[in-house]
Amino acid sequence: MLRVAVVGSGPSGVYTAQALLNQSLVPEVRVHVLDRLPTPYGLVRYGVAPDHEKIKSLQNSLRAVLEDERVTFVGNVQIGGADGVPPARLAELYHAVVYCVGAAADRPLSVPGEELPGSYSATRFVSWYSAHPDIAPDGFALQARSAVVIGVGNVAVDVARILARGADELRATDVPRAALGALARSRVREVHIAGRRGPSQARFTTKELRELGALPGARIVVDPAELALDPAYAAQEGLPLPAVVRRNLEVLRGWSALGEPGVADAVRRIRLRFFLRPVELLERGGRVAGVRFARTVPDGAGGVQDTGVYEDVEAQLVLRAVGYRGVELPGLPFDAVRGTVPHAAGRVLRDGAPSPGEYVAGWIKRGPTGVIGSNRSCAKETVASLIEDVPLLARRPAAEDPLAVLRAWGLRPVEWDGWLSIERAEEALGRSLGRGPVKIPDWQGLLAAARGESG
């Protein structure tokens, strides 16, 4: 019997487990899907906006894999780090270990003032309204009048939409109590989404973009002069643009024609800005008070160049959404430039040579690229390498009962029954509030629920 540990229960980890179950060359496989959190699904639970029910429903297909009798979910198990199980010790328990730990850090802006109070990563904000237990439930008071979101991808659009959406509209979702209360009391009336390049190079999808325009009580403002700076926008009819770019430009063109709304026309304004490069976060009273941008123009080679003109935008809240980055897992090799683990077709490389029994899949393998479905083909490639290595792996020792060993090492794993207990507790919490299931936002509450203790 081949025993495999998959570290990470997000899409890449679950797709890896699924690929192991679906292959036919090794009929007897047992997979333990390990996660630091006591809850499964990774970014599908803690990274998808609460009002995106269709994407969140992906949990149902991931659930089907984790409920397979050949798979065991093992939550609340830290791998690596000062308090975690070192990869070398984990390797003693399994024939192979596949690391699917994603890209947990956000990319910094690297500008003065970035560390001021009121300046955060969009990742942190998403984790807050998604009830990630690493983020304090009261982590955002939303007393700002104006917010700036730096970045023009789907994450930037998500956080801007949540800032501009009324709390009543989110009451039917699983947003935690503290976040819903903070959104209800929010003073944010203006949200700027700013990118250093033009609209044709923005990374948001048309669906996400149109959702902004469908928000009740919000108006989208787009400056036609900024759109006109983009060569693709100006020559749209004569260029073979990708379909998503063409659709995005059509949506933006429609919004730009609406002009500036009157005071009574909207509760909140969302301003989509282009050709603005952040150069400094401004300070007042020890907190962020705005963002200084350098105006840019296309350089003719696909990039932009500064014009020497600057613009200050008032903001008491700044959220950077300029990408994710992999984090080194102590005990594994790491390419600090790419933010990934060196590999060959998923095989971890140590000093340039494949390390027997160690594999990677997902963002820690290829970087934070692609959509959720991209992880499926990535996982299949890694599993193909693993199965090819089975003659070697089968000669490696493996524990008969890895969970018993983990418990002997002092860990308290949360298995599938514990997760189901958390689900029941979240359903009960929602009922008590007159809502559907509401997420438990803290470690203590999650672990207590996993043990069946009432909150």
QUICOR-V956964 format. One line per field, one symbol per residue. ss: DSSP state (h for helix, s for strand, l for the rest). burial: + if it has 16 or more other C-alpha atoms within 10 Angstrom, else -. A space follows every 50 residues. Layout:
# QUICOR-V956964
ss = ???
burial = ???
This chain:
# QUICOR-V956964
ss = lsssssslllhhhhhhhhhhhhllllllssssssllllllllhhhhllll llhhhhllhhhhhhhhllllssssslllslllllslhhhhhllllssssl llllsslllllsllllslssshhhhhhhhllllllllllllllllsssss lllhhhhhhhhhhhllhhhhllllllhhhhhhhhlllllsssssllllhh hllllhhhhhhhhllllssssslhhhhhllhhhhlhhhllllhhhhhhhh hhhhhhlllllllllllssssssllsssssssssllssssssssssssll lllsssssssssssllsssslllsslllllllllsllllsllssllssss llssssssssllhhhhlllllllhhhhhhhhhhhhhhhlhhhhlllllll lhhhhhhhlllllslhhhhhhhhhhhhhhhhhllllllllllhhhhhhhh lllll
burial = -++++++++++++++++++++--------+++++++++++++++++++++ +----+--+--+--++----++++++++++----+++--++-++++++++ +++--+-++---++-+-++++++++++++++++-+-+--+-+-+-+++++ +++++++++++++++++--+++++++++++-++--+++++++++++++++ ++++-+-++--++-+--+++++++-++-++-++--+--------+++++- -++-++---+-------++++++++++++++++---++++++++++++-- ---+++---+--+++++++++++++++++--+++----++++++++++++ ---+-+++++++++++++------+++++++++--++--+--+--+-+-- -++--+----+-++++-++-++++++++++-----++++++-+-++++++ -+---
